[in-house]
Amino acid sequence: MAKRPTPKKRKPKSNGRMQHSIFVLHEVRRMRNLQNSPYATIAEPKNKADKALKGITRVKA
């Protein structure tokens, strides 16, 4: 007769919520550290004027 496999520890049905809350915790800490960094400044959008011109489809005469 073959040996029976050793019983494994039961994994909880879903650990997703806990995993997500830990991820959010780390993400909030990371964002806060970035904001408080001495190098943190508000980034200027690149090519702002060019994009505004692209938005104009018709020129009124």
C-alpha positions as CSV (number, residue, x, y, z in Angstrom):
1,M,0.0,0.0,0.0
2,A,1.2,3.5,-0.9
3,K,2.0,6.0,1.8
4,R,-0.6,8.8,2.3
5,P,0.7,12.3,1.6
6,T,1.3,14.5,4.7
7,P,-1.5,17.0,5.3
8,K,-0.6,20.5,4.3
9,K,-1.6,23.7,6.2
10,R,-4.8,25.1,5.0
11,K,-4.6,28.4,3.2
12,P,-7.3,30.9,3.9
13,K,-10.0,31.1,1.2
14,S,-9.0,34.6,0.0
15,N,-6.1,36.7,1.2
16,G,-6.7,39.3,-1.5
17,R,-8.2,42.0,0.7
18,M,-5.4,41.9,3.2
19,Q,-2.8,41.9,0.4
20,H,-4.5,44.9,-1.2
21,S,-4.6,46.9,2.1
22,I,-0.9,46.3,2.6
23,F,-0.2,47.4,-1.0
24,V,-2.3,50.6,-0.4
25,L,-0.4,51.3,2.8
26,H,3.0,51.1,1.1
27,E,1.7,53.1,-1.9
28,V,0.4,55.9,0.4
29,R,3.8,56.0,2.3
30,R,5.7,56.1,-1.0
31,M,3.5,59.0,-2.3
32,R,3.9,60.9,0.9
33,N,7.7,60.5,0.8
34,L,7.7,61.7,-2.8
35,Q,5.6,64.8,-1.9
36,N,7.8,65.7,1.1
37,S,11.0,65.2,-0.9
38,P,13.1,68.4,-1.4
39,Y,13.2,67.7,-5.1
40,A,9.4,67.4,-5.4
41,T,7.9,70.1,-7.6
42,I,4.8,70.3,-9.7
43,A,5.7,69.1,-13.2
44,E,4.8,71.4,-16.1
45,P,3.0,69.7,-18.9
46,K,5.2,69.4,-22.0
47,N,4.1,71.0,-25.3
48,K,1.1,72.7,-23.7
49,A,0.8,75.3,-26.5
50,D,1.1,72.7,-29.3
51,K,-1.7,70.6,-27.7
52,A,-3.9,73.6,-27.5
53,L,-3.4,74.3,-31.2
54,K,-4.2,70.7,-32.0
55,G,-7.5,71.1,-30.2
56,I,-8.6,73.9,-32.6
57,T,-10.4,72.3,-35.5
58,R,-12.0,75.4,-37.1
59,V,-10.9,79.1,-37.3
60,K,-13.7,81.6,-37.4
61,A,-13.0,84.4,-39.9
